[in-house]
Structure formats: C-alpha cells, structure tokens
Amino acid sequence: MMPLSAAATIPDTVVFDLESASGGAPWRIFLYRPPTEAPEEGWPVLYYTDANAVAGMAADIMRVQAAYPLGTGIGPGVMVGIGYPVDGAYDPLRRSWDLGPPPGQSYPPFTPDGPEVRTGGADAFLAFIENELKPRIAQMARINPARQALLGHSFGGLFVLHTLFRKPDAFSGWIASSPAVWWENEGIVKAAEAFIASGRPGAGRVLTLVGEYEQKLAPFQEGAEDEEKRREGFVQSRMVDLSREMAERLAAVPGLTSEYVFLPGETHMSVLPATLNLAIRHAFALER
C-alpha cells in the first residue's frame, strides 16, 4: 500500500534539467509522452512556456481527452514544457529575460535587494529550443516534424509572436494567449509590420486568445483597493484590443490561418485552463 505521505506525480511525464552548450543556468523540462506506441510518422508535439505553473494541468487535459478521440476530436501527442529549476510556479527574473524580445531594457529589481530585471533574451531562448531542446526531444520520442506547435501566455504569448516573425518555419501551430503586445512601446507590432512587409510566408495556424476581464474590471474587482491601479493598467495594456488587432493583422500573411478567441468571464490568470484546453485541441486535433 502506498504511504499516505507519498508525493503526487505528473502522469506520463518525466522531468529533467537541460543546460545550453554555451553555459548558463539550466532549464527544467517537463516531457509528456503518450503511454502507447508512436505512429509511423511520429507524434505531433506541443512546446509551451511556464511549465512549472501548468505542466500537471496540461498532462491531465491530454490524458483525459486523448483517451476518447471520437468524443473529443483530440489524439495523443507529446508535450514539452519549458520551465526553471525552482519550487514556485514562475522564475520572474529568468522569465523576463527569456521571453522578452530584443533589444530589451533594464528595470528595477523585483525585490529591494534583488538584481535588476533585464529583457531581450528571446533570440537566445529560441536558439536553445531550436538547436538543443528539439534534438534532445527527438532522441526521447518519435516526433512528427511537420506537426510542431508553440504555446505561451502573457510574456510567453509575446515570445510566440516574436518566434513567428523571426523563424516562421520553426512551428506549424502558434498559440499566443493574452500576448503582451503592449510591452516596450508595442515593439512586437513594429516587428509584425516588418514581417508582413517582407513578404515572407508564414506556416500553419495562429490562435490568439484573450479573456474578457483583461481590459475591464471583473465584478469581484470592483471597489477593491487596487481598482484605480487596475483601470490605469487596462488603459496602458489594451489587452483585448491589441490581441484582436494582432490576429486581424496576421490574417493577411500568406500561408497563415489566423483565429481570434475571446473568452468570456476570464481574467489574465484564470484564462490559463481554457488556454491549455484550446491549445491542446489546436495542436492535437485528429487529422481528416
């Protein structure tokens, strides 16, 4: 009999740390593999950021829905979560660097005695995924290179868009949840416009998601002590407007199919479960 104090594990998931060949701190990788034989063409795969926060949720969504493909329209596949060797849900300092597009800026520390916060490392993070993480995953699971998707939320959604504009053939599925389009003077809008003007084709499908209460107060936030600060934040970030405008902008890119999803009743953080569910449907839909 299992001891009552035994720690829970994430189903069908192995966790390991992976360093870049160029050195530096490792990333913590959460690799979900279906408990069945891979198809001849290999598994479709979903890469996602902020894995410390959502890896367990992602594994449960996959194993529950992929077990009933005729009822869900979802088949099994591999999921690769990228996180950090920390106990918490996030590593804010490294996350800011990895997911922030260059050139980036410096910001005050998160804590009084902490280091300054830097952004701008997204190209190095993308190089790690492409040149080191993807080959490692291919050694551990049979992957279908034609069916690879990338998911990110907030700063992660910003990173998804940056990757699309930098390397549009890296993935065939792109899921940008609540992307921080407003960040650093809407620099990603300028990148989108430059990408479109270049005439380079995209590849696959883009899904842009945002919650209803990312640009207005949720009922439980009305009258709260931070109400005015939130209202000011909504004016600055314009999450709903900018997400919708980005999706419309991407619809004009040859080779891309762009879809915008507005999620009623969701805040910037409560949008995560709905995002994962839709991302898994996006990445692992049964092919007709």
URURSUL-V690263 format. One record per residue. SS is DSSP state (alpha for helix, beta for strand, coil for the rest). PSI is psi in radians with two decimals (NA if undefined). NEAR is the number of other ideal C-beta (glycine too) atoms within 12 Angstrom. Layout:
BEGIN
ss->SS psi->PSI near->NEAR
ss->SS psi->PSI near->NEAR
END
This chain:
BEGIN
ss->coil psi->2.39 near->4
ss->coil psi->2.35 near->8
ss->coil psi->2.53 near->6
ss->coil psi->-0.37 near->7
ss->coil psi->0.07 near->6
ss->coil psi->2.41 near->8
ss->coil psi->2.51 near->9
ss->coil psi->2.63 near->12
ss->coil psi->2.81 near->16
ss->coil psi->2.15 near->27
ss->coil psi->2.39 near->24
ss->coil psi->0.47 near->28
ss->beta psi->2.33 near->31
ss->beta psi->2.61 near->25
ss->beta psi->2.29 near->26
ss->beta psi->2.75 near->23
ss->beta psi->2.46 near->22
ss->beta psi->2.16 near->31
ss->coil psi->2.72 near->18
ss->coil psi->2.59 near->23
ss->coil psi->-0.39 near->14
ss->coil psi->-0.03 near->12
ss->coil psi->-3.04 near->10
ss->coil psi->3.11 near->20
ss->coil psi->2.57 near->21
ss->coil psi->2.84 near->23
ss->beta psi->2.64 near->37
ss->beta psi->2.16 near->32
ss->beta psi->2.28 near->35
ss->beta psi->1.84 near->40
ss->beta psi->1.97 near->39
ss->beta psi->2.25 near->42
ss->coil psi->2.34 near->30
ss->coil psi->2.55 near->30
ss->coil psi->0.54 near->18
ss->coil psi->3.00 near->18
ss->coil psi->2.50 near->12
ss->coil psi->2.57 near->22
ss->coil psi->2.87 near->20
ss->coil psi->-0.66 near->8
ss->coil psi->-0.09 near->15
ss->coil psi->2.89 near->23
ss->beta psi->2.50 near->37
ss->beta psi->2.73 near->39
ss->beta psi->2.49 near->41
ss->beta psi->2.08 near->51
ss->beta psi->2.43 near->47
ss->beta psi->2.65 near->49
ss->beta psi->3.05 near->50
ss->coil psi->0.75 near->42
ss->alpha psi->-0.54 near->42
ss->alpha psi->-0.56 near->30
ss->alpha psi->-0.50 near->33
ss->alpha psi->0.06 near->40
ss->alpha psi->-0.73 near->36
ss->alpha psi->-0.74 near->29
ss->alpha psi->-0.76 near->32
ss->alpha psi->-0.76 near->45
ss->alpha psi->-0.71 near->37
ss->alpha psi->-0.72 near->25
ss->alpha psi->-0.77 near->35
ss->alpha psi->-0.87 near->43
ss->alpha psi->-0.54 near->28
ss->alpha psi->-0.77 near->21
ss->alpha psi->-0.67 near->29
ss->alpha psi->-0.33 near->37
ss->coil psi->-0.26 near->20
ss->coil psi->1.11 near->15
ss->alpha psi->-0.61 near->21
ss->alpha psi->-0.36 near->11
ss->alpha psi->-0.38 near->11
ss->alpha psi->-0.39 near->21
ss->coil psi->0.21 near->17
ss->beta psi->2.28 near->30
ss->coil psi->2.93 near->30
ss->coil psi->2.77 near->37
ss->coil psi->3.11 near->46
ss->beta psi->2.47 near->44
ss->beta psi->2.35 near->47
ss->beta psi->1.83 near->44
ss->beta psi->2.37 near->42
ss->beta psi->2.04 near->46
ss->beta psi->-2.64 near->39
ss->beta psi->2.71 near->35
ss->coil psi->1.18 near->21
ss->coil psi->2.84 near->21
ss->coil psi->-0.46 near->11
ss->coil psi->3.12 near->16
ss->coil psi->-0.44 near->20
ss->coil psi->2.73 near->28
ss->coil psi->1.57 near->29
ss->alpha psi->-0.64 near->28
ss->alpha psi->-0.91 near->25
ss->alpha psi->-0.62 near->34
ss->alpha psi->-0.75 near->37
ss->alpha psi->-0.73 near->37
ss->alpha psi->-0.86 near->33
ss->alpha psi->-0.67 near->41
ss->alpha psi->-0.18 near->46
ss->coil psi->2.15 near->37
ss->coil psi->2.61 near->41
ss->coil psi->2.77 near->26
ss->coil psi->-0.34 near->16
ss->coil psi->3.05 near->27
ss->coil psi->3.06 near->20
ss->beta psi->2.51 near->16
ss->beta psi->2.84 near->20
ss->coil psi->2.72 near->14
ss->coil psi->2.66 near->15
ss->coil psi->-0.56 near->18
ss->coil psi->2.72 near->11
ss->coil psi->-0.64 near->7
ss->coil psi->0.27 near->8
ss->coil psi->3.01 near->14
ss->coil psi->2.82 near->17
ss->coil psi->2.67 near->17
ss->beta psi->2.25 near->24
ss->beta psi->2.52 near->27
ss->coil psi->3.01 near->33
ss->coil psi->0.08 near->25
ss->coil psi->0.24 near->30
ss->alpha psi->-0.61 near->41
ss->alpha psi->-0.70 near->27
ss->alpha psi->-0.67 near->30
ss->alpha psi->-0.75 near->43
ss->alpha psi->-0.70 near->35
ss->alpha psi->-0.69 near->23
ss->alpha psi->-0.79 near->32
ss->alpha psi->-0.84 near->38
ss->alpha psi->-0.78 near->26
ss->alpha psi->-0.35 near->19
ss->alpha psi->-0.79 near->26
ss->alpha psi->-0.84 near->38
ss->alpha psi->-0.81 near->29
ss->alpha psi->-0.64 near->17
ss->alpha psi->-0.74 near->26
ss->alpha psi->-0.66 near->34
ss->alpha psi->-0.41 near->22
ss->alpha psi->-0.39 near->14
ss->alpha psi->-0.26 near->23
ss->coil psi->2.58 near->30
ss->coil psi->2.04 near->23
ss->beta psi->2.45 near->31
ss->beta psi->1.86 near->28
ss->beta psi->-0.31 near->21
ss->beta psi->-0.16 near->18
ss->beta psi->1.33 near->31
ss->beta psi->2.29 near->38
ss->beta psi->2.74 near->41
ss->beta psi->2.27 near->49
ss->beta psi->2.42 near->47
ss->beta psi->2.65 near->48
ss->beta psi->2.36 near->47
ss->coil psi->-1.97 near->41
ss->alpha psi->-0.61 near->40
ss->alpha psi->-0.66 near->44
ss->alpha psi->-0.65 near->47
ss->alpha psi->-0.73 near->45
ss->alpha psi->-0.66 near->50
ss->alpha psi->-0.81 near->52
ss->alpha psi->-0.75 near->51
ss->alpha psi->-0.75 near->47
ss->alpha psi->-0.73 near->44
ss->alpha psi->-0.75 near->47
ss->alpha psi->-0.50 near->39
ss->alpha psi->-0.75 near->30
ss->coil psi->1.33 near->28
ss->coil psi->-0.21 near->31
ss->coil psi->0.11 near->21
ss->coil psi->-0.53 near->29
ss->coil psi->2.83 near->42
ss->coil psi->-0.13 near->29
ss->beta psi->2.38 near->39
ss->beta psi->2.09 near->48
ss->beta psi->1.89 near->47
ss->beta psi->1.83 near->53
ss->beta psi->2.15 near->48
ss->coil psi->0.89 near->47
ss->coil psi->2.45 near->52
ss->coil psi->1.12 near->42
ss->coil psi->-0.53 near->41
ss->coil psi->-0.27 near->30
ss->alpha psi->2.40 near->36
ss->alpha psi->1.09 near->28
ss->alpha psi->0.65 near->15
ss->alpha psi->0.72 near->25
ss->alpha psi->-0.53 near->27
ss->alpha psi->-0.43 near->40
ss->alpha psi->-0.75 near->30
ss->alpha psi->-0.68 near->20
ss->alpha psi->-0.68 near->34
ss->alpha psi->-0.77 near->39
ss->alpha psi->-0.68 near->19
ss->alpha psi->-0.69 near->17
ss->alpha psi->-0.80 near->30
ss->alpha psi->-0.74 near->27
ss->alpha psi->-0.47 near->14
ss->alpha psi->-0.37 near->16
ss->coil psi->0.07 near->13
ss->coil psi->2.36 near->20
ss->coil psi->2.65 near->16
ss->coil psi->-2.98 near->33
ss->coil psi->2.13 near->28
ss->beta psi->-2.57 near->30
ss->beta psi->2.40 near->31
ss->beta psi->2.27 near->44
ss->beta psi->2.07 near->43
ss->beta psi->2.15 near->47
ss->beta psi->2.61 near->45
ss->beta psi->2.61 near->41
ss->beta psi->2.67 near->31
ss->alpha psi->-0.74 near->26
ss->alpha psi->0.65 near->28
ss->alpha psi->-0.04 near->41
ss->coil psi->0.14 near->29
ss->coil psi->2.81 near->27
ss->coil psi->2.40 near->22
ss->coil psi->2.69 near->24
ss->alpha psi->-0.68 near->13
ss->alpha psi->-0.18 near->14
ss->alpha psi->-0.25 near->22
ss->coil psi->2.24 near->15
ss->coil psi->-0.03 near->12
ss->coil psi->2.85 near->14
ss->coil psi->-0.39 near->9
ss->coil psi->0.34 near->14
ss->alpha psi->-0.85 near->18
ss->alpha psi->-0.69 near->15
ss->alpha psi->-0.70 near->14
ss->alpha psi->-0.74 near->26
ss->alpha psi->-0.73 near->17
ss->alpha psi->-0.68 near->13
ss->alpha psi->-0.67 near->22
ss->alpha psi->-0.67 near->26
ss->alpha psi->-0.68 near->15
ss->alpha psi->-0.80 near->20
ss->alpha psi->-0.56 near->27
ss->coil psi->0.86 near->26
ss->alpha psi->-0.79 near->41
ss->alpha psi->-0.86 near->33
ss->alpha psi->-0.83 near->24
ss->alpha psi->-0.59 near->33
ss->alpha psi->-0.78 near->45
ss->alpha psi->-0.76 near->27
ss->alpha psi->-0.65 near->26
ss->alpha psi->-0.76 near->46
ss->alpha psi->-0.71 near->34
ss->alpha psi->-0.68 near->20
ss->alpha psi->-0.74 near->32
ss->alpha psi->-0.37 near->40
ss->coil psi->-0.32 near->22
ss->coil psi->-0.07 near->22
ss->coil psi->2.15 near->31
ss->coil psi->2.37 near->17
ss->coil psi->-0.18 near->23
ss->beta psi->2.47 near->34
ss->beta psi->2.10 near->22
ss->beta psi->2.26 near->31
ss->beta psi->2.39 near->26
ss->beta psi->2.28 near->27
ss->beta psi->2.10 near->30
ss->beta psi->2.16 near->25
ss->beta psi->1.79 near->29
ss->coil psi->2.51 near->18
ss->coil psi->0.06 near->17
ss->coil psi->2.50 near->30
ss->coil psi->-3.09 near->29
ss->coil psi->-0.52 near->33
ss->coil psi->-0.61 near->22
ss->coil psi->-0.19 near->22
ss->alpha psi->-0.26 near->38
ss->alpha psi->-0.87 near->36
ss->alpha psi->-0.74 near->26
ss->alpha psi->-0.67 near->31
ss->alpha psi->-0.85 near->44
ss->alpha psi->-0.74 near->38
ss->alpha psi->-0.82 near->31
ss->alpha psi->-0.60 near->36
ss->alpha psi->-0.71 near->47
ss->alpha psi->-0.67 near->41
ss->alpha psi->-0.70 near->33
ss->alpha psi->-0.75 near->37
ss->alpha psi->-0.50 near->44
ss->alpha psi->0.37 near->39
ss->beta psi->2.44 near->26
ss->coil psi->2.34 near->21
ss->coil psi->2.39 near->16
ss->coil psi->NA near->5
END
